[in-house]
Amino acid sequence: MARAPKNIPAAAALSPDVVTAQIRAAVDDAVMADRIRIWSIMETDAAKARPALAAELAIMQGMSAENALTILGKVPAEDPTFAAINRQADAFTALMAQVGSTGIPFEPTAPAAAARAGELSPERAEQIAHFAKKASGLPFNPGF
């Protein structure tokens, strides 16, 4: 026969109300612990410099705050320029899916060639190549 815990009388230990209350309390404790874990990741300077990665790490089950902060500390900060370009590329991709493609292929090495010819700065050429890669689904190879 199962024994009741020492701090709960035997009759109460089997009561559905007591079991339900214990389960509810355990769930509440687990939810609060997870919220504290997520907050302790997202409110750090490392997370603020790498918000996308921090969010991914924070929602991973089993990822401790300590491990997440270790990972965040080893990754370079996100470049806001590329984040803006990614948003633009995602919007462009969605628009192209609605209206259809022009059928004109993009030459992935064209921005690099323009940069070498002095028509574009290397930074802008890389941004254009990155944007075009995101929009076309091609592997990113700026040709530098």
Sequence and secondary structure as in RCSB ss.txt:
>XXXX:A:sequence
MARAPKNIPAAAALSPDVVTAQIRAAVDDAVMADRIRIWSIMETDAAKARPALAAELAIMQGMSAENALTILGKV
PAEDPTFAAINRQADAFTALMAQVGSTGIPFEPTAPAAAARAGELSPERAEQIAHFAKKASGLPFNPGF
>XXXX:A:secstr
     TTS HHHHT HHHHHHHHHHHHHHHHHHHHHHHHHHHTSHHHHHSHHHHHHHHHSTT  HHHHHHHHHHS
    HHHHHHHHHHHHHHHHHHHH        TTHHHHHHHTTSS HHHHHHHHHHHHHHHT       
